Amino acid sequence: MKPLRGYRAYLLTLGILWGLPALLVWYLHATLPTQNANGQCTGIGFGCTLSPADGVLFAALYAAPVLLLIGLAACAVIAVSRARRERHERRRD
């Protein structure tokens, strides 16, 4: 288990920022209705609206690039803070 210890912060961060939203999108898409409750047509355009299940996928389409950038930035922050901590510990010795 020791080799995984160095990656634990990255795995936790990416699990929260990428894994949890992906799991939530999958669950909501599987459980929400695929037809509109008021009988309105489903789709985009011509007065139609997305079904709740498709609306989740549509929202995820816009959230994915943002979550990608936030995840990469969080990993960069973790890497920089670790490098600073190691540099500071080496100066003490």
Secondary structure, 3 states (H helix, E strand, C coil): CHHHHCCHHHHHHHHHHHHHHHHHHHHHHHHCCCCCCCCCCECCECCEECCHHHHHHHHHHHHHHHHHHHHHHHHHHHHHHHHHHHHHHHHHC
